[in-house]
Amino acid sequence: MGREQSLDATWSATERSGCALAEVLPDPQTVDREERIHREMDLARGLAALPPRLREVIIARFHRGETAAHIARRYGRTQQTVTSWLRQGIRELRQMVE
């Protein structure tokens, strides 16, 4: 498994967006096992429902630990565009899991 970005980690100063994936999921230590399983299933369904590009940038950023700058280079876009995609994806995920 590749490098994993902590869900409660904040973005670096160059990637500030006012939100983090931790805002979508509660701290696993604060919920019981059954609730955590339901939240993980909700997150999986939410990720599957996202447009492919938003899903890919969220996975790249939070699962693989890639920076917005690295993702931007891969897509041939600016870092600001990628952080905008991340904000949009997190916003949509939050709506789906609430």
PyMOL commands that set and color helices and strands:
alter all, ss='L'
color gray80, all
select helices_A, chain A and resi 13-15+21-23+28-30+33-49+52-63+68-75+79-97
alter helices_A, ss='H'
color red, helices_A
deselect
rebuild
show_as cartoon
